[in-house]
Amino acid sequence: MIQVARFLLAFANYCKHNEGMAKLTVGRTVEGLGEYLREQRRQAQMSLRQLAEKADVSNPYLSQIERGLRRPSAEVLQQIAKALRISAESLYVRAGILDLDESGARMVEHAIALDPQLTERQKTALLDIYRSFVGSDVVRNEELAEVVTEANQEEA
């Protein structure tokens, strides 16, 4: 549940700042990833050396990633995300490993609607929060129920 919420917040923040566009040039993607990692590291109040140690990567390699000179593998990104306690998916998107297209928002809504561990009230609340982050109009309860119903029918 917490991972889903973290992913939703990271995804919503990404969409808000990038107007839902995930297709960037590789250079800009890697550079953007490095800037994002540096900012996350600073917010976590970690030195480059501390993060490198926690993520089990070399200090020079991590420095090159932050400067946009290297494109890390998904495995390295996962290690870095774990060390920073952030969503690996958000790093995958920034690195260009995951491609979020226009249907990305719909996929998030379906994932929420299909989660068997959430109550209907929790699903509605998460959908409301998600939509508020990505700039969607406030959605009526009937529309939320429709999304949940559609997703449940697709699952069957």
C-alpha positions in Angstrom: 0.0 0.0 0.0 2.8 2.4 0.9 4.7 1.6 -2.3 1.6 2.2 -4.4 1.1 5.6 -2.7 4.8 6.5 -3.2 4.6 5.6 -6.8 1.4 7.5 -7.3 2.9 10.6 -5.7 6.1 10.3 -7.8 4.2 9.7 -11.0 1.8 12.6 -10.3 4.7 14.9 -9.6 6.5 13.8 -12.7 3.3 14.4 -14.8 2.7 17.7 -13.3 6.2 19.0 -14.0 6.5 17.4 -17.5 2.9 17.9 -18.7 2.5 14.1 -18.9 5.3 13.8 -21.4 7.9 11.1 -20.8 9.6 10.9 -24.2 12.7 13.0 -23.9 16.0 12.7 -25.7 18.4 10.3 -24.1 20.8 13.2 -23.2 18.2 15.2 -21.5 16.8 12.1 -19.8 20.1 11.1 -18.3 21.0 14.7 -17.4 17.5 15.1 -15.8 18.0 11.9 -13.9 21.3 13.1 -12.5 19.9 16.4 -11.4 16.9 14.6 -9.8 19.2 12.2 -8.0 21.4 15.0 -6.7 18.3 16.8 -5.4 17.0 13.7 -3.7 20.4 13.0 -2.2 20.6 16.5 -0.8 17.1 16.3 0.6 18.1 13.0 2.3 21.1 15.0 3.7 23.5 12.4 2.4 26.9 13.0 0.9 27.8 11.5 -2.4 30.1 9.1 -0.6 27.3 8.0 1.8 24.9 7.3 -1.0 27.4 5.4 -3.0 28.1 3.2 0.1 24.5 2.6 0.8 23.6 1.9 -2.8 26.7 -0.3 -3.2 28.1 1.6 -6.2 31.4 3.3 -6.6 31.7 7.0 -5.6 33.1 8.0 -9.1 30.3 6.1 -10.9 27.6 7.8 -8.8 29.2 11.1 -9.5 29.2 10.5 -13.2 25.5 9.5 -13.0 24.7 12.8 -11.2 26.6 14.8 -13.8 24.7 13.1 -16.6 27.7 11.3 -18.0 26.6 7.8 -17.4 23.3 6.0 -17.9 22.8 3.5 -15.1 21.1 0.1 -15.4 17.7 -0.6 -13.9 19.5 -2.6 -11.2 21.7 0.3 -10.2 18.7 2.6 -10.2 16.9 0.2 -7.9 19.8 0.2 -5.5 20.0 4.0 -5.5 16.2 4.2 -5.0 16.4 1.8 -2.1 19.2 3.8 -0.5 17.3 7.1 -0.9 14.0 5.5 0.1 12.3 6.7 -3.0 10.3 5.0 -5.8 12.4 3.0 -8.2 9.7 3.5 -10.8 10.2 7.3 -10.7 13.9 6.8 -11.4 13.1 4.4 -14.3 10.9 7.0 -15.9 13.5 9.7 -15.5 16.1 7.4 -17.0 13.9 6.6 -19.9 13.6 2.9 -19.0 9.9 3.2 -18.4 7.9 5.1 -21.0 4.8 6.8 -19.7 2.4 7.7 -22.6 -0.9 9.3 -22.6 -2.6 6.2 -21.2 -0.3 6.3 -18.1 -2.9 8.1 -16.0 -5.5 5.5 -17.0 -3.1 2.7 -16.0 -2.6 4.3 -12.6 -6.4 4.5 -12.1 -6.9 0.9 -13.1 -4.1 -0.2 -10.8 -5.8 1.5 -7.9 -9.2 0.2 -8.8 -7.9 -3.4 -9.1 -6.0 -3.5 -5.8 -7.7 -6.1 -3.7 -6.2 -4.8 -0.5 -8.0 -1.4 -0.8 -11.5 -0.7 0.3 -13.8 1.2 -2.0 -13.4 4.3 0.1 -9.6 4.0 0.0 -9.8 3.6 -3.8 -11.9 6.7 -4.1 -9.6 8.7 -1.9 -6.5 7.6 -3.8 -8.1 8.4 -7.1 -9.1 11.9 -5.9 -5.6 12.6 -4.6 -4.0 11.3 -7.8 -6.2 13.3 -10.0 -5.6 16.4 -8.0 -1.8 16.0 -8.4 -2.0 15.5 -12.2 -4.3 18.4 -12.7 -7.4 16.5 -13.6 -10.8 18.1 -12.9 -12.5 17.2 -9.7 -14.3 13.9 -10.5 -17.8 13.1 -9.4 -18.5 10.0 -7.3 -20.3 8.4 -10.3 -17.2 8.7 -12.5 -15.1 7.1 -9.7 -17.5 4.3 -9.4 -17.5 3.8 -13.2 -13.7 3.5 -13.2 -13.7 1.0 -10.4 -16.5 -1.0 -12.2 -14.7 -1.0 -15.5 -11.5 -2.1 -14.0 -13.2 -4.9 -12.1 -15.0 -6.1 -15.3 -11.7 -6.1 -17.2 -10.2 -8.2 -14.4 -13.0 -10.8 -14.6 
